Amino acid sequence: MLNWDTTTYDKYTVGSCPKFNLSIAYIGDSDFDVSHYVVLWDNSITQDQVD
């Protein structure tokens, strides 16, 4: 079963803790004077590894 989690600093993850296939982090103006998202997809994590 896939779960989702969110932490401070606008980071969102999808997967099953502690391993997540998808992580999206928002990096705002205060960090680099540029707003953007960082997206990480890890296709190597399978359901067998998170059960």
Steps between C-alpha positions, in 0.01 A plus 500: 500500500628845413488770760576868487678722746579867528763671709589858570651711225240385244639152437256233384574129463311204356585142585515288809716620787797493529551473121322726256475478123407864450619807687406857412662790683417867457795737520375852546622853450669518837746227403642608163288798386336257256193284558510147367413141579740208525348167394669167570362175362674180613380217278729248672279483810250219461209391716706202623756737651245695703286218638 
